[in-house]
Amino acid sequence: MPTITLEVQDSQKAVPLLEAAINRQIAYVAIGIEKTRKRIEEFEQKYGCHLEKVDSTVPTLDPFERVEWEGEVEMLRRLEAERHLLETIRVCG
């Protein structure tokens, strides 16, 4: 696993601060994931299918709604990747 080195004046104070900042960011990302999942579920309920099946199920889907739906799916993918990355960070002091 790659290592990043930070120079600090007081590691006794810096390590807990860094850990708290990472945990806070994980919590913020988790909130974003939940909101994004709910938005995707709204699209799925509205159209009765997942995005992958929308072309064969909903031939009259508004192009702007499709773009928004695709954007939500992409956002979820990115947020989940960010959360995974944050959860693998280990602060050593």
PyMOL Python script that loads the backbone (N, CA, C, O; Angstrom):
from pymol import cmd

cmd.read_pdbstr("""\
ATOM      1  N   MET A   1       0.859  -1.178   0.000  1.00  0.00           N
ATOM      2  CA  MET A   1       0.000   0.000   0.000  1.00  0.00           C
ATOM      3  C   MET A   1       0.901   1.235   0.000  1.00  0.00           C
ATOM      4  O   MET A   1       1.827   1.319   0.807  1.00  0.00           O
ATOM      5  N   PRO A   2       0.646   2.188  -0.886  1.00  0.00           N
ATOM      6  CA  PRO A   2       1.447   3.417  -0.911  1.00  0.00           C
ATOM      7  C   PRO A   2       1.306   4.192   0.393  1.00  0.00           C
ATOM      8  O   PRO A   2       0.291   4.108   1.085  1.00  0.00           O
ATOM      9  N   THR A   3       2.344   4.941   0.703  1.00  0.00           N
ATOM     10  CA  THR A   3       2.367   5.720   1.932  1.00  0.00           C
ATOM     11  C   THR A   3       2.527   7.192   1.596  1.00  0.00           C
ATOM     12  O   THR A   3       3.299   7.559   0.710  1.00  0.00           O
ATOM     13  N   ILE A   4       1.788   8.033   2.314  1.00  0.00           N
ATOM     14  CA  ILE A   4       1.924   9.482   2.203  1.00  0.00           C
ATOM     15  C   ILE A   4       2.485   9.964   3.534  1.00  0.00           C
ATOM     16  O   ILE A   4       1.991   9.578   4.594  1.00  0.00           O
ATOM     17  N   THR A   5       3.491  10.785   3.489  1.00  0.00           N
ATOM     18  CA  THR A   5       4.105  11.290   4.707  1.00  0.00           C
ATOM     19  C   THR A   5       3.726  12.756   4.888  1.00  0.00           C
ATOM     20  O   THR A   5       3.819  13.556   3.958  1.00  0.00           O
ATOM     21  N   LEU A   6       3.305  13.084   6.084  1.00  0.00           N
ATOM     22  CA  LEU A   6       2.994  14.467   6.444  1.00  0.00           C
ATOM     23  C   LEU A   6       3.929  14.884   7.567  1.00  0.00           C
ATOM     24  O   LEU A   6       4.206  14.110   8.483  1.00  0.00           O
ATOM     25  N   GLU A   7       4.401  16.090   7.483  1.00  0.00           N
ATOM     26  CA  GLU A   7       5.212  16.614   8.566  1.00  0.00           C
ATOM     27  C   GLU A   7       4.352  17.537   9.411  1.00  0.00           C
ATOM     28  O   GLU A   7       3.734  18.471   8.901  1.00  0.00           O
ATOM     29  N   VAL A   8       4.321  17.264  10.715  1.00  0.00           N
ATOM     30  CA  VAL A   8       3.524  18.064  11.639  1.00  0.00           C
ATOM     31  C   VAL A   8       4.372  18.403  12.854  1.00  0.00           C
ATOM     32  O   VAL A   8       5.344  17.715  13.165  1.00  0.00           O
ATOM     33  N   GLN A   9       3.991  19.465  13.528  1.00  0.00           N
ATOM     34  CA  GLN A   9       4.732  19.861  14.725  1.00  0.00           C
ATOM     35  C   GLN A   9       4.385  18.981  15.919  1.00  0.00           C
ATOM     36  O   GLN A   9       5.237  18.714  16.766  1.00  0.00           O
ATOM     37  N   ASP A  10       3.145  18.534  15.986  1.00  0.00           N
ATOM     38  CA  ASP A  10       2.703  17.758  17.150  1.00  0.00           C
ATOM     39  C   ASP A  10       1.830  16.597  16.681  1.00  0.00           C
ATOM     40  O   ASP A  10       0.632  16.759  16.453  1.00  0.00           O
ATOM     41  N   SER A  11       2.443  15.434  16.542  1.00  0.00           N
ATOM     42  CA  SER A  11       1.687  14.279  16.039  1.00  0.00           C
ATOM     43  C   SER A  11       0.624  13.823  17.024  1.00  0.00           C
ATOM     44  O   SER A  11      -0.376  13.231  16.618  1.00  0.00           O
ATOM     45  N   GLN A  12       0.819  14.085  18.302  1.00  0.00           N
ATOM     46  CA  GLN A  12      -0.180  13.713  19.315  1.00  0.00           C
ATOM     47  C   GLN A  12      -1.511  14.415  19.051  1.00  0.00           C
ATOM     48  O   GLN A  12      -2.575  13.863  19.330  1.00  0.00           O
ATOM     49  N   LYS A  13      -1.449  15.624  18.518  1.00  0.00           N
ATOM     50  CA  LYS A  13      -2.660  16.381  18.208  1.00  0.00           C
ATOM     51  C   LYS A  13      -3.099  16.171  16.758  1.00  0.00           C
ATOM     52  O   LYS A  13      -4.294  16.159  16.461  1.00  0.00           O
ATOM     53  N   ALA A  14      -2.131  16.007  15.864  1.00  0.00           N
ATOM     54  CA  ALA A  14      -2.439  15.915  14.436  1.00  0.00           C
ATOM     55  C   ALA A  14      -3.138  14.611  14.064  1.00  0.00           C
ATOM     56  O   ALA A  14      -4.066  14.614  13.255  1.00  0.00           O
ATOM     57  N   VAL A  15      -2.702  13.504  14.644  1.00  0.00           N
ATOM     58  CA  VAL A  15      -3.280  12.206  14.277  1.00  0.00           C
ATOM     59  C   VAL A  15      -4.780  12.156  14.580  1.00  0.00           C
ATOM     60  O   VAL A  15      -5.556  11.799  13.693  1.00  0.00           O
ATOM     61  N   PRO A  16      -5.217  12.496  15.789  1.00  0.00           N
ATOM     62  CA  PRO A  16      -6.662  12.481  16.045  1.00  0.00           C
ATOM     63  C   PRO A  16      -7.427  13.475  15.165  1.00  0.00           C
ATOM     64  O   PRO A  16      -8.561  13.215  14.765  1.00  0.00           O
ATOM     65  N   LEU A  17      -6.796  14.611  14.872  1.00  0.00           N
ATOM     66  CA  LEU A  17      -7.437  15.600  14.010  1.00  0.00           C
ATOM     67  C   LEU A  17      -7.630  15.062  12.599  1.00  0.00           C
ATOM     68  O   LEU A  17      -8.693  15.237  12.004  1.00  0.00           O
ATOM     69  N   LEU A  18      -6.611  14.414  12.069  1.00  0.00           N
ATOM     70  CA  LEU A  18      -6.711  13.813  10.732  1.00  0.00           C
ATOM     71  C   LEU A  18      -7.743  12.688  10.701  1.00  0.00           C
ATOM     72  O   LEU A  18      -8.533  12.585   9.763  1.00  0.00           O
ATOM     73  N   GLU A  19      -7.727  11.851  11.732  1.00  0.00           N
ATOM     74  CA  GLU A  19      -8.713  10.767  11.798  1.00  0.00           C
ATOM     75  C   GLU A  19     -10.137  11.314  11.853  1.00  0.00           C
ATOM     76  O   GLU A  19     -11.036  10.790  11.196  1.00  0.00           O
ATOM     77  N   ALA A  20     -10.333  12.367  12.637  1.00  0.00           N
ATOM     78  CA  ALA A  20     -11.664  12.971  12.741  1.00  0.00           C
ATOM     79  C   ALA A  20     -12.090  13.570  11.403  1.00  0.00           C
ATOM     80  O   ALA A  20     -13.247  13.449  11.003  1.00  0.00           O
ATOM     81  N   ALA A  21     -11.150  14.214  10.715  1.00  0.00           N
ATOM     82  CA  ALA A  21     -11.476  14.817   9.415  1.00  0.00           C
ATOM     83  C   ALA A  21     -11.863  13.745   8.396  1.00  0.00           C
ATOM     84  O   ALA A  21     -12.804  13.929   7.624  1.00  0.00           O
ATOM     85  N   ILE A  22     -11.145  12.644   8.396  1.00  0.00           N
ATOM     86  CA  ILE A  22     -11.470  11.552   7.469  1.00  0.00           C
ATOM     87  C   ILE A  22     -12.827  10.948   7.819  1.00  0.00           C
ATOM     88  O   ILE A  22     -13.637  10.686   6.930  1.00  0.00           O
ATOM     89  N   ASN A  23     -13.076  10.729   9.093  1.00  0.00           N
ATOM     90  CA  ASN A  23     -14.367  10.172   9.515  1.00  0.00           C
ATOM     91  C   ASN A  23     -15.517  11.107   9.188  1.00  0.00           C
ATOM     92  O   ASN A  23     -16.598  10.655   8.809  1.00  0.00           O
ATOM     93  N   ARG A  24     -15.297  12.405   9.329  1.00  0.00           N
ATOM     94  CA  ARG A  24     -16.319  13.386   8.980  1.00  0.00           C
ATOM     95  C   ARG A  24     -16.621  13.337   7.481  1.00  0.00           C
ATOM     96  O   ARG A  24     -17.779  13.391   7.068  1.00  0.00           O
ATOM     97  N   GLN A  25     -15.567  13.234   6.678  1.00  0.00           N
ATOM     98  CA  GLN A  25     -15.756  13.154   5.232  1.00  0.00           C
ATOM     99  C   GLN A  25     -16.485  11.878   4.847  1.00  0.00           C
ATOM    100  O   GLN A  25     -17.327  11.895   3.950  1.00  0.00           O
ATOM    101  N   ILE A  26     -16.176  10.780   5.507  1.00  0.00           N
ATOM    102  CA  ILE A  26     -16.891   9.518   5.252  1.00  0.00           C
ATOM    103  C   ILE A  26     -18.379   9.710   5.552  1.00  0.00           C
ATOM    104  O   ILE A  26     -19.234   9.238   4.803  1.00  0.00           O
ATOM    105  N   ALA A  27     -18.677  10.398   6.639  1.00  0.00           N
ATOM    106  CA  ALA A  27     -20.081  10.642   7.001  1.00  0.00           C
ATOM    107  C   ALA A  27     -20.770  11.518   5.951  1.00  0.00           C
ATOM    108  O   ALA A  27     -21.915  11.257   5.583  1.00  0.00           O
ATOM    109  N   TYR A  28     -20.081  12.553   5.470  1.00  0.00           N
ATOM    110  CA  TYR A  28     -20.660  13.422   4.435  1.00  0.00           C
ATOM    111  C   TYR A  28     -20.915  12.638   3.151  1.00  0.00           C
ATOM    112  O   TYR A  28     -21.959  12.793   2.517  1.00  0.00           O
ATOM    113  N   VAL A  29     -19.965  11.805   2.778  1.00  0.00           N
ATOM    114  CA  VAL A  29     -20.119  10.994   1.567  1.00  0.00           C
ATOM    115  C   VAL A  29     -21.272  10.008   1.744  1.00  0.00           C
ATOM    116  O   VAL A  29     -22.031   9.772   0.804  1.00  0.00           O
ATOM    117  N   ALA A  30     -21.410   9.435   2.926  1.00  0.00           N
ATOM    118  CA  ALA A  30     -22.512   8.500   3.196  1.00  0.00           C
ATOM    119  C   ALA A  30     -23.859   9.196   3.039  1.00  0.00           C
ATOM    120  O   ALA A  30     -24.807   8.604   2.521  1.00  0.00           O
ATOM    121  N   ILE A  31     -23.949  10.437   3.478  1.00  0.00           N
ATOM    122  CA  ILE A  31     -25.188  11.212   3.301  1.00  0.00           C
ATOM    123  C   ILE A  31     -25.460  11.411   1.813  1.00  0.00           C
ATOM    124  O   ILE A  31     -26.594  11.258   1.358  1.00  0.00           O
ATOM    125  N   GLY A  32     -24.425  11.748   1.064  1.00  0.00           N
ATOM    126  CA  GLY A  32     -24.580  11.911  -0.383  1.00  0.00           C
ATOM    127  C   GLY A  32     -25.007  10.630  -1.066  1.00  0.00           C
ATOM    128  O   GLY A  32     -25.832  10.655  -1.979  1.00  0.00           O
ATOM    129  N   ILE A  33     -24.452   9.515  -0.632  1.00  0.00           N
ATOM    130  CA  ILE A  33     -24.829   8.214  -1.198  1.00  0.00           C
ATOM    131  C   ILE A  33     -26.301   7.934  -0.932  1.00  0.00           C
ATOM    132  O   ILE A  33     -27.024   7.498  -1.828  1.00  0.00           O
ATOM    133  N   GLU A  34     -26.739   8.180   0.281  1.00  0.00           N
ATOM    134  CA  GLU A  34     -28.140   7.925   0.635  1.00  0.00           C
ATOM    135  C   GLU A  34     -29.088   8.794  -0.189  1.00  0.00           C
ATOM    136  O   GLU A  34     -30.095   8.306  -0.701  1.00  0.00           O
ATOM    137  N   LYS A  35     -28.767  10.068  -0.315  1.00  0.00           N
ATOM    138  CA  LYS A  35     -29.615  10.972  -1.107  1.00  0.00           C
ATOM    139  C   LYS A  35     -29.638  10.559  -2.574  1.00  0.00           C
ATOM    140  O   LYS A  35     -30.685  10.595  -3.221  1.00  0.00           O
ATOM    141  N   THR A  36     -28.492  10.171  -3.087  1.00  0.00           N
ATOM    142  CA  THR A  36     -28.407   9.765  -4.490  1.00  0.00           C
ATOM    143  C   THR A  36     -29.175   8.469  -4.726  1.00  0.00           C
ATOM    144  O   THR A  36     -29.864   8.332  -5.736  1.00  0.00           O
ATOM    145  N   ARG A  37     -29.060   7.524  -3.806  1.00  0.00           N
ATOM    146  CA  ARG A  37     -29.825   6.275  -3.932  1.00  0.00           C
ATOM    147  C   ARG A  37     -31.330   6.543  -3.923  1.00  0.00           C
ATOM    148  O   ARG A  37     -32.080   5.940  -4.691  1.00  0.00           O
ATOM    149  N   LYS A  38     -31.761   7.440  -3.058  1.00  0.00           N
ATOM    150  CA  LYS A  38     -33.190   7.774  -3.009  1.00  0.00           C
ATOM    151  C   LYS A  38     -33.650   8.378  -4.322  1.00  0.00           C
ATOM    152  O   LYS A  38     -34.739   8.067  -4.804  1.00  0.00           O
ATOM    153  N   ARG A  39     -32.826   9.240  -4.904  1.00  0.00           N
ATOM    154  CA  ARG A  39     -33.190   9.869  -6.184  1.00  0.00           C
ATOM    155  C   ARG A  39     -33.268   8.815  -7.290  1.00  0.00           C
ATOM    156  O   ARG A  39     -34.168   8.861  -8.129  1.00  0.00           O
ATOM    157  N   ILE A  40     -32.343   7.882  -7.293  1.00  0.00           N
ATOM    158  CA  ILE A  40     -32.367   6.799  -8.285  1.00  0.00           C
ATOM    159  C   ILE A  40     -33.613   5.940  -8.081  1.00  0.00           C
ATOM    160  O   ILE A  40     -34.267   5.553  -9.050  1.00  0.00           O
ATOM    161  N   GLU A  41     -33.940   5.644  -6.828  1.00  0.00           N
ATOM    162  CA  GLU A  41     -35.150   4.865  -6.530  1.00  0.00           C
ATOM    163  C   GLU A  41     -36.401   5.596  -7.013  1.00  0.00           C
ATOM    164  O   GLU A  41     -37.342   4.955  -7.482  1.00  0.00           O
ATOM    165  N   GLU A  42     -36.426   6.909  -6.909  1.00  0.00           N
ATOM    166  CA  GLU A  42     -37.566   7.684  -7.410  1.00  0.00           C
ATOM    167  C   GLU A  42     -37.724   7.487  -8.915  1.00  0.00           C
ATOM    168  O   GLU A  42     -38.840   7.304  -9.402  1.00  0.00           O
ATOM    169  N   PHE A  43     -36.620   7.522  -9.651  1.00  0.00           N
ATOM    170  CA  PHE A  43     -36.686   7.282 -11.093  1.00  0.00           C
ATOM    171  C   PHE A  43     -37.166   5.862 -11.370  1.00  0.00           C
ATOM    172  O   PHE A  43     -38.011   5.646 -12.240  1.00  0.00           O
ATOM    173  N   GLU A  44     -36.629   4.895 -10.631  1.00  0.00           N
ATOM    174  CA  GLU A  44     -37.005   3.499 -10.853  1.00  0.00           C
ATOM    175  C   GLU A  44     -38.478   3.262 -10.554  1.00  0.00           C
ATOM    176  O   GLU A  44     -39.139   2.508 -11.269  1.00  0.00           O
ATOM    177  N   GLN A  45     -38.999   3.892  -9.516  1.00  0.00           N
ATOM    178  CA  GLN A  45     -40.421   3.751  -9.200  1.00  0.00           C
ATOM    179  C   GLN A  45     -41.276   4.454 -10.254  1.00  0.00           C
ATOM    180  O   GLN A  45     -42.301   3.925 -10.683  1.00  0.00           O
ATOM    181  N   LYS A  46     -40.855   5.627 -10.662  1.00  0.00           N
ATOM    182  CA  LYS A  46     -41.618   6.397 -11.641  1.00  0.00           C
ATOM    183  C   LYS A  46     -41.739   5.640 -12.968  1.00  0.00           C
ATOM    184  O   LYS A  46     -42.802   5.625 -13.589  1.00  0.00           O
ATOM    185  N   TYR A  47     -40.633   5.009 -13.394  1.00  0.00           N
ATOM    186  CA  TYR A  47     -40.626   4.349 -14.702  1.00  0.00           C
ATOM    187  C   TYR A  47     -40.726   2.830 -14.612  1.00  0.00           C
ATOM    188  O   TYR A  47     -40.822   2.164 -15.643  1.00  0.00           O
ATOM    189  N   GLY A  48     -40.706   2.266 -13.405  1.00  0.00           N
ATOM    190  CA  GLY A  48     -40.902   0.832 -13.236  1.00  0.00           C
ATOM    191  C   GLY A  48     -39.772  -0.034 -13.735  1.00  0.00           C
ATOM    192  O   GLY A  48     -39.995  -1.191 -14.091  1.00  0.00           O
ATOM    193  N   CYS A  49     -38.563   0.498 -13.770  1.00  0.00           N
ATOM    194  CA  CYS A  49     -37.423  -0.289 -14.229  1.00  0.00           C
ATOM    195  C   CYS A  49     -36.123   0.370 -13.778  1.00  0.00           C
ATOM    196  O   CYS A  49     -36.110   1.495 -13.278  1.00  0.00           O
ATOM    197  N   HIS A  50     -35.042  -0.364 -13.972  1.00  0.00           N
ATOM    198  CA  HIS A  50     -33.699   0.179 -13.724  1.00  0.00           C
ATOM    199  C   HIS A  50     -33.250   0.916 -14.989  1.00  0.00           C
ATOM    200  O   HIS A  50     -33.810   0.709 -16.066  1.00  0.00           O
ATOM    201  N   LEU A  51     -32.267   1.751 -14.856  1.00  0.00           N
ATOM    202  CA  LEU A  51     -31.772   2.535 -15.988  1.00  0.00           C
ATOM    203  C   LEU A  51     -31.352   1.651 -17.165  1.00  0.00           C
ATOM    204  O   LEU A  51     -31.564   2.013 -18.322  1.00  0.00           O
ATOM    205  N   GLU A  52     -30.762   0.503 -16.872  1.00  0.00           N
ATOM    206  CA  GLU A  52     -30.288  -0.387 -17.939  1.00  0.00           C
ATOM    207  C   GLU A  52     -31.429  -0.877 -18.832  1.00  0.00           C
ATOM    208  O   GLU A  52     -31.205  -1.200 -19.998  1.00  0.00           O
ATOM    209  N   LYS A  53     -32.645  -0.933 -18.294  1.00  0.00           N
ATOM    210  CA  LYS A  53     -33.795  -1.460 -19.045  1.00  0.00           C
ATOM    211  C   LYS A  53     -34.701  -0.358 -19.596  1.00  0.00           C
ATOM    212  O   LYS A  53     -35.703  -0.654 -20.248  1.00  0.00           O
ATOM    213  N   VAL A  54     -34.366   0.897 -19.346  1.00  0.00           N
ATOM    214  CA  VAL A  54     -35.293   1.977 -19.676  1.00  0.00           C
ATOM    215  C   VAL A  54     -35.561   2.096 -21.181  1.00  0.00           C
ATOM    216  O   VAL A  54     -36.673   2.441 -21.580  1.00  0.00           O
ATOM    217  N   ASP A  55     -34.563   1.818 -22.012  1.00  0.00           N
ATOM    218  CA  ASP A  55     -34.763   1.951 -23.459  1.00  0.00           C
ATOM    219  C   ASP A  55     -35.828   0.992 -23.985  1.00  0.00           C
ATOM    220  O   ASP A  55     -36.609   1.347 -24.868  1.00  0.00           O
ATOM    221  N   SER A  56     -35.856  -0.211 -23.444  1.00  0.00           N
ATOM    222  CA  SER A  56     -36.839  -1.186 -23.926  1.00  0.00           C
ATOM    223  C   SER A  56     -38.178  -1.062 -23.200  1.00  0.00           C
ATOM    224  O   SER A  56     -39.189  -1.579 -23.676  1.00  0.00           O
ATOM    225  N   THR A  57     -38.194  -0.382 -22.055  1.00  0.00           N
ATOM    226  CA  THR A  57     -39.406  -0.281 -21.249  1.00  0.00           C
ATOM    227  C   THR A  57     -40.141   1.043 -21.433  1.00  0.00           C
ATOM    228  O   THR A  57     -41.372   1.072 -21.456  1.00  0.00           O
ATOM    229  N   VAL A  58     -39.393   2.139 -21.565  1.00  0.00           N
ATOM    230  CA  VAL A  58     -39.992   3.479 -21.623  1.00  0.00           C
ATOM    231  C   VAL A  58     -39.499   4.199 -22.884  1.00  0.00           C
ATOM    232  O   VAL A  58     -38.533   4.960 -22.824  1.00  0.00           O
ATOM    233  N   PRO A  59     -40.153   3.965 -24.014  1.00  0.00           N
ATOM    234  CA  PRO A  59     -39.682   4.581 -25.260  1.00  0.00           C
ATOM    235  C   PRO A  59     -39.872   6.103 -25.312  1.00  0.00           C
ATOM    236  O   PRO A  59     -39.265   6.774 -26.146  1.00  0.00           O
ATOM    237  N   THR A  60     -40.705   6.641 -24.431  1.00  0.00           N
ATOM    238  CA  THR A  60     -40.994   8.078 -24.482  1.00  0.00           C
ATOM    239  C   THR A  60     -40.341   8.857 -23.335  1.00  0.00           C
ATOM    240  O   THR A  60     -40.830   9.921 -22.954  1.00  0.00           O
ATOM    241  N   LEU A  61     -39.256   8.340 -22.790  1.00  0.00           N
ATOM    242  CA  LEU A  61     -38.575   8.998 -21.681  1.00  0.00           C
ATOM    243  C   LEU A  61     -38.030  10.352 -22.125  1.00  0.00           C
ATOM    244  O   LEU A  61     -37.354  10.455 -23.148  1.00  0.00           O
ATOM    245  N   ASP A  62     -38.329  11.371 -21.356  1.00  0.00           N
ATOM    246  CA  ASP A  62     -37.824  12.721 -21.610  1.00  0.00           C
ATOM    247  C   ASP A  62     -36.290  12.678 -21.598  1.00  0.00           C
ATOM    248  O   ASP A  62     -35.703  12.180 -20.637  1.00  0.00           O
ATOM    249  N   PRO A  63     -35.640  13.184 -22.633  1.00  0.00           N
ATOM    250  CA  PRO A  63     -34.171  13.140 -22.688  1.00  0.00           C
ATOM    251  C   PRO A  63     -33.496  13.828 -21.491  1.00  0.00           C
ATOM    252  O   PRO A  63     -32.443  13.385 -21.034  1.00  0.00           O
ATOM    253  N   PHE A  64     -34.093  14.891 -20.994  1.00  0.00           N
ATOM    254  CA  PHE A  64     -33.517  15.583 -19.846  1.00  0.00           C
ATOM    255  C   PHE A  64     -33.607  14.718 -18.586  1.00  0.00           C
ATOM    256  O   PHE A  64     -32.691  14.724 -17.765  1.00  0.00           O
ATOM    257  N   GLU A  65     -34.700  13.981 -18.433  1.00  0.00           N
ATOM    258  CA  GLU A  65     -34.830  13.077 -17.287  1.00  0.00           C
ATOM    259  C   GLU A  65     -33.818  11.945 -17.396  1.00  0.00           C
ATOM    260  O   GLU A  65     -33.239  11.520 -16.396  1.00  0.00           O
ATOM    261  N   ARG A  66     -33.612  11.463 -18.606  1.00  0.00           N
ATOM    262  CA  ARG A  66     -32.623  10.385 -18.795  1.00  0.00           C
ATOM    263  C   ARG A  66     -31.228  10.867 -18.396  1.00  0.00           C
ATOM    264  O   ARG A  66     -30.492  10.166 -17.702  1.00  0.00           O
ATOM    265  N   VAL A  67     -30.881  12.061 -18.841  1.00  0.00           N
ATOM    266  CA  VAL A  67     -29.566  12.614 -18.497  1.00  0.00           C
ATOM    267  C   VAL A  67     -29.438  12.776 -16.984  1.00  0.00           C
ATOM    268  O   VAL A  67     -28.393  12.472 -16.409  1.00  0.00           O
ATOM    269  N   GLU A  68     -30.496  13.251 -16.348  1.00  0.00           N
ATOM    270  CA  GLU A  68     -30.480  13.415 -14.900  1.00  0.00           C
ATOM    271  C   GLU A  68     -30.328  12.055 -14.203  1.00  0.00           C
ATOM    272  O   GLU A  68     -29.546  11.919 -13.262  1.00  0.00           O
ATOM    273  N   TRP A  69     -31.063  11.077 -14.662  1.00  0.00           N
ATOM    274  CA  TRP A  69     -31.003   9.726 -14.100  1.00  0.00           C
ATOM    275  C   TRP A  69     -29.595   9.145 -14.272  1.00  0.00           C
ATOM    276  O   TRP A  69     -29.020   8.602 -13.329  1.00  0.00           O
ATOM    277  N   GLU A  70     -29.051   9.265 -15.484  1.00  0.00           N
ATOM    278  CA  GLU A  70     -27.693   8.785 -15.735  1.00  0.00           C
ATOM    279  C   GLU A  70     -26.689   9.501 -14.835  1.00  0.00           C
ATOM    280  O   GLU A  70     -25.750   8.886 -14.329  1.00  0.00           O
ATOM    281  N   GLY A  71     -26.893  10.796 -14.640  1.00  0.00           N
ATOM    282  CA  GLY A  71     -26.016  11.565 -13.770  1.00  0.00           C
ATOM    283  C   GLY A  71     -26.058  11.073 -12.337  1.00  0.00           C
ATOM    284  O   GLY A  71     -25.026  11.002 -11.670  1.00  0.00           O
ATOM    285  N   GLU A  72     -27.251  10.730 -11.860  1.00  0.00           N
ATOM    286  CA  GLU A  72     -27.388  10.205 -10.496  1.00  0.00           C
ATOM    287  C   GLU A  72     -26.675   8.863 -10.353  1.00  0.00           C
ATOM    288  O   GLU A  72     -26.024   8.607  -9.341  1.00  0.00           O
ATOM    289  N   VAL A  73     -26.798   8.013 -11.360  1.00  0.00           N
ATOM    290  CA  VAL A  73     -26.132   6.711 -11.328  1.00  0.00           C
ATOM    291  C   VAL A  73     -24.614   6.896 -11.320  1.00  0.00           C
ATOM    292  O   VAL A  73     -23.907   6.212 -10.580  1.00  0.00           O
ATOM    293  N   GLU A  74     -24.120   7.812 -12.134  1.00  0.00           N
ATOM    294  CA  GLU A  74     -22.682   8.091 -12.167  1.00  0.00           C
ATOM    295  C   GLU A  74     -22.216   8.696 -10.839  1.00  0.00           C
ATOM    296  O   GLU A  74     -21.151   8.345 -10.333  1.00  0.00           O
ATOM    297  N   MET A  75     -23.008   9.595 -10.285  1.00  0.00           N
ATOM    298  CA  MET A  75     -22.666  10.209  -8.999  1.00  0.00           C
ATOM    299  C   MET A  75     -22.581   9.142  -7.906  1.00  0.00           C
ATOM    300  O   MET A  75     -21.674   9.174  -7.075  1.00  0.00           O
ATOM    301  N   LEU A  76     -23.518   8.207  -7.909  1.00  0.00           N
ATOM    302  CA  LEU A  76     -23.495   7.132  -6.921  1.00  0.00           C
ATOM    303  C   LEU A  76     -22.211   6.314  -7.061  1.00  0.00           C
ATOM    304  O   LEU A  76     -21.577   5.973  -6.062  1.00  0.00           O
ATOM    305  N   ARG A  77     -21.839   6.007  -8.275  1.00  0.00           N
ATOM    306  CA  ARG A  77     -20.613   5.239  -8.514  1.00  0.00           C
ATOM    307  C   ARG A  77     -19.403   5.984  -7.956  1.00  0.00           C
ATOM    308  O   ARG A  77     -18.554   5.387  -7.294  1.00  0.00           O
ATOM    309  N   ARG A  78     -19.328   7.268  -8.218  1.00  0.00           N
ATOM    310  CA  ARG A  78     -18.186   8.063  -7.751  1.00  0.00           C
ATOM    311  C   ARG A  78     -18.167   8.200  -6.225  1.00  0.00           C
ATOM    312  O   ARG A  78     -17.113   8.094  -5.597  1.00  0.00           O
ATOM    313  N   LEU A  79     -19.338   8.435  -5.643  1.00  0.00           N
ATOM    314  CA  LEU A  79     -19.408   8.565  -4.191  1.00  0.00           C
ATOM    315  C   LEU A  79     -19.027   7.265  -3.491  1.00  0.00           C
ATOM    316  O   LEU A  79     -18.326   7.281  -2.480  1.00  0.00           O
ATOM    317  N   GLU A  80     -19.487   6.150  -4.026  1.00  0.00           N
ATOM    318  CA  GLU A  80     -19.132   4.861  -3.430  1.00  0.00           C
ATOM    319  C   GLU A  80     -17.637   4.594  -3.547  1.00  0.00           C
ATOM    320  O   GLU A  80     -17.036   4.037  -2.628  1.00  0.00           O
ATOM    321  N   ALA A  81     -17.031   4.983  -4.666  1.00  0.00           N
ATOM    322  CA  ALA A  81     -15.582   4.823  -4.829  1.00  0.00           C
ATOM    323  C   ALA A  81     -14.832   5.719  -3.844  1.00  0.00           C
ATOM    324  O   ALA A  81     -13.827   5.309  -3.263  1.00  0.00           O
ATOM    325  N   GLU A  82     -15.327   6.946  -3.661  1.00  0.00           N
ATOM    326  CA  GLU A  82     -14.695   7.860  -2.715  1.00  0.00           C
ATOM    327  C   GLU A  82     -14.793   7.321  -1.285  1.00  0.00           C
ATOM    328  O   GLU A  82     -13.819   7.355  -0.532  1.00  0.00           O
ATOM    329  N   ARG A  83     -15.976   6.824  -0.921  1.00  0.00           N
ATOM    330  CA  ARG A  83     -16.136   6.258   0.417  1.00  0.00           C
ATOM    331  C   ARG A  83     -15.188   5.085   0.629  1.00  0.00           C
ATOM    332  O   ARG A  83     -14.554   4.973   1.679  1.00  0.00           O
ATOM    333  N   HIS A  84     -15.093   4.217  -0.363  1.00  0.00           N
ATOM    334  CA  HIS A  84     -14.195   3.064  -0.254  1.00  0.00           C
ATOM    335  C   HIS A  84     -12.749   3.526  -0.045  1.00  0.00           C
ATOM    336  O   HIS A  84     -12.041   2.997   0.812  1.00  0.00           O
ATOM    337  N   LEU A  85     -12.325   4.500  -0.820  1.00  0.00           N
ATOM    338  CA  LEU A  85     -10.965   5.026  -0.679  1.00  0.00           C
ATOM    339  C   LEU A  85     -10.748   5.607   0.713  1.00  0.00           C
ATOM    340  O   LEU A  85      -9.738   5.319   1.355  1.00  0.00           O
ATOM    341  N   LEU A  86     -11.680   6.413   1.176  1.00  0.00           N
ATOM    342  CA  LEU A  86     -11.558   7.019   2.501  1.00  0.00           C
ATOM    343  C   LEU A  86     -11.498   5.963   3.597  1.00  0.00           C
ATOM    344  O   LEU A  86     -10.763   6.108   4.573  1.00  0.00           O
ATOM    345  N   GLU A  87     -12.279   4.901   3.426  1.00  0.00           N
ATOM    346  CA  GLU A  87     -12.312   3.851   4.443  1.00  0.00           C
ATOM    347  C   GLU A  87     -11.029   3.017   4.484  1.00  0.00           C
ATOM    348  O   GLU A  87     -10.788   2.301   5.457  1.00  0.00           O
ATOM    349  N   THR A  88     -10.210   3.103   3.444  1.00  0.00           N
ATOM    350  CA  THR A  88      -8.958   2.339   3.430  1.00  0.00           C
ATOM    351  C   THR A  88      -7.780   3.150   3.976  1.00  0.00           C
ATOM    352  O   THR A  88      -6.680   2.618   4.128  1.00  0.00           O
ATOM    353  N   ILE A  89      -8.004   4.425   4.269  1.00  0.00           N
ATOM    354  CA  ILE A  89      -6.919   5.267   4.792  1.00  0.00           C
ATOM    355  C   ILE A  89      -6.646   4.898   6.247  1.00  0.00           C
ATOM    356  O   ILE A  89      -7.562   4.760   7.058  1.00  0.00           O
ATOM    357  N   ARG A  90      -5.394   4.746   6.544  1.00  0.00           N
ATOM    358  CA  ARG A  90      -4.961   4.435   7.909  1.00  0.00           C
ATOM    359  C   ARG A  90      -3.974   5.519   8.330  1.00  0.00           C
ATOM    360  O   ARG A  90      -2.938   5.708   7.693  1.00  0.00           O
ATOM    361  N   VAL A  91      -4.297   6.216   9.389  1.00  0.00           N
ATOM    362  CA  VAL A  91      -3.424   7.269   9.904  1.00  0.00           C
ATOM    363  C   VAL A  91      -2.514   6.649  10.958  1.00  0.00           C
ATOM    364  O   VAL A  91      -2.987   6.073  11.938  1.00  0.00           O
ATOM    365  N   CYS A  92      -1.225   6.769  10.752  1.00  0.00           N
ATOM    366  CA  CYS A  92      -0.249   6.223  11.708  1.00  0.00           C
ATOM    367  C   CYS A  92       0.474   7.383  12.374  1.00  0.00           C
ATOM    368  O   CYS A  92       0.852   8.350  11.713  1.00  0.00           O
ATOM    369  N   GLY A  93       0.661   7.287  13.649  1.00  0.00           N
ATOM    370  CA  GLY A  93       1.304   8.407  14.329  1.00  0.00           C
ATOM    371  C   GLY A  93       2.417   8.039  15.191  1.00  0.00           C
ATOM    372  O   GLY A  93       3.030   8.908  15.812  1.00  0.00           O
TER     373      GLY A  93
END
""", "prot")
cmd.dss("prot")
cmd.show_as("cartoon", "prot")
cmd.util.cbc("prot")
cmd.orient("prot")
